[in-house]
């Protein structure tokens, strides 16, 4: 493990390291009083200048003091679904277990920024047991998702008994971790930590990362250790104005992840967390970005663009639609038809061209006249033209 810069936790350290200037110091102090500050040594090494995609994610700015009317302290509605401390149970078959309320870094757009960082760290032993008892008592819980805070900053010696307790619960079939640690504090991903994750119950790790510039050699090494330890890796990314809101930035990130055996999973639309309006794109902008990715990169590089509906109503896909109703099987003005009995569509391809589905086929030629006709058809048929007189001039 190499010597790295010390983690920055104060406004004075931000100033000393050239990440803010003297003029902004009073304003940044006001921000730091409300929202925690932390930038690990690894992330400091990945910052090239104060306005780059990494610095924008972790260096506080005065824009965080602007709170708009629609923003909320609990933007995705955790509180109403918290039956016991450390548990959020919104969906029937899965729940969040939040044993830790600290992170190695504090993202300036975090949707739990009001509760993560200041105050408490790890749940007390009695609180942790109450959370585990809740899981034991709810047999509908198929998946337990560690989040927080960042659960992978828990020491392996403390994580191991929690994993053993979950592994012993018959109805828990999957354990998932949501974490930034492999990217922002990769030295924590030791062989001991990987071994602590090695339970009979399958463990998945979802890595939060937003730009390829975050993923240096140390992060690549941490991802390799997890992968070689048999841990399947997914990723989640937040769409952020000024960080990754271009097709090139998203393409670079998702290619880098897949090349490191991480499958892009979710691209989150920015939550309505207080003081984060300067990071949010519009949904229409997000849909256009996702549309432009289709065809640029393979399916392995395509995450699902999702919105977490404010108030605790869950996540829904909000990506662009490539399909619209067609003509319901009727022939068009060009004399063609689909012959589908009413199931026709128009599909837009990745390059913006529109196509009928099923593909249109040329209308069949009119049938030849029958050899014999009925009296009715004879009566209505036009009289034949008179034969020409070959002797007539």
C-alpha positions, 0 to 999 in steps of 0.5 A, a space after each residue: 500500500 503506497 503512501 497517499 495524501 491524507 484525507 481532506 475533512 476541513 475547509 482549511 485543508 481544502 484551502 491548503 490543497 488549492 481546491 478552494 480560494 480565500 475568497 470562497 472560504 466563508 461561504 464554504 465554511 457555511 456549507 461544511 456546517 451543514 454537509 460533511 466534507 471528505 476527500 480521500 487521498 486516492 480521489 485527490 490523486 485523480 483530481 487534475 484541476 479544480 473544475 474537473 469531473 472528480 473535483 466537481 463531485 467532492 469539493 463543496 461550493 456555495 451553490 449548495 446553499 441554494 435550496 429550491 422549493 421542490 427539494 427535500 431533506 428525505 427526497 426518496 422517502 426513506 423515513 416512512 419505511 423505517 420500521 426499526 433503526 437501520 432498516 428501510 423496507 419499501 419493497 416486499 421482497 427486499 430491504 435496506 440494511 444501513 449498519 453504518 452512517 459514515 462514508 470515505 468521501 462525501 458526494 456533494 449531490 448525495 440524497 442522504 446528505 442530511 443524515 450521513 456524515 454528521 453524528 452517529 457512525 455504526 449501529 450499536 450492538 442492540 440496534 444491529 440485533 434488532 435490525 437482524 431480528 426484523 429480517 429474521 421475522 419477515 420471511 418475504 425478504 429475499 434480498 438484503 441490501 447493505 447501504 448507508 453510509 458506505 458498508 464496506 468501511 466496516 472492518 472485516 472483523 465486524 462485518 464477518 459476524 453480520 454476514 454470518 447472521 444473514 447467511 443463517 437466515 433461510 429465506 435470505 437468498 441474496 446479499 447486495 452491497 452498495 458502495 463507493 469504496 472500491 473506487 474512492 478508497 480501494 486500499 480497503 479492499 483487502 484479501 481479508 475483506 473479500 474473504 468476509 464477503 464469501 458466504 454461501 448466500 450469493 453476494 453482489 457488489 454494486 459500485 457507485 462511480 460517475 466518471 472514468 477519471 475516478 477509476 485509477 490503477 488502485 481502483 482497477 486493482 480493487 475491482 480485480 480482487 473482488 472479481 477474483 474472490 468470486 463477487 459479481 460486480 454491477 455499477 450505479 451512476 448518477 447523471 450529473 450536470 458538468 460531470 458526465 452529461 455528455 455521450 462521450 463521458 458516459 461512453 467512456 465510463 461504461 466502457 471502462 467499467 465493462 473492461 474491468 468486469 463491472 456491468 453497468 446497472 443503473 443510471 440514476 436521474 438526480 434526486 431532489 436532495 437539498 442544495 443539489 439543483 446545480 447538478 440536475 439535468 432535465 429528464 428530457 436531457 437524460 433520455 436524449 443522452 441514453 438514446 445517443 448511447 444506443 448504437 454507440 456501445 454494446 448492450 453490456 455497456 447499457 444501464 437502465 435510466 431510472 427515477 426514484 419517485 419522491 415520497 418513497 414510491 419506488 424506482 421506475 425506468 424513464 429511458 427513451 421510447 423507440 416504439 410508437 403505434 403504427 396504422 393498426 394493420 391498414 394499408 397506407 397511401 403507398 398501397 402497402 400493408 403489414 398484414 398483422 391483424 392490428 399489431 403494427 408499430 413504428 420503431 426508431 433505430 439508434 441513428 434516428 431512422 424510422 421503420 415499420 414493424 412488421 416490415 411493410 410488404 407490397 400489395 398483391 397483384 389483382 387476380 385474373 378474370 375467371 374463365 366463365 361468368 355468371 348471368 349477373 356479371 354478363 349483364 353488367 359487363 361493358 359491351 365489346 368494342 366493334 372489330 376493325 374493318 381491315 379494308 377501311 382507310 
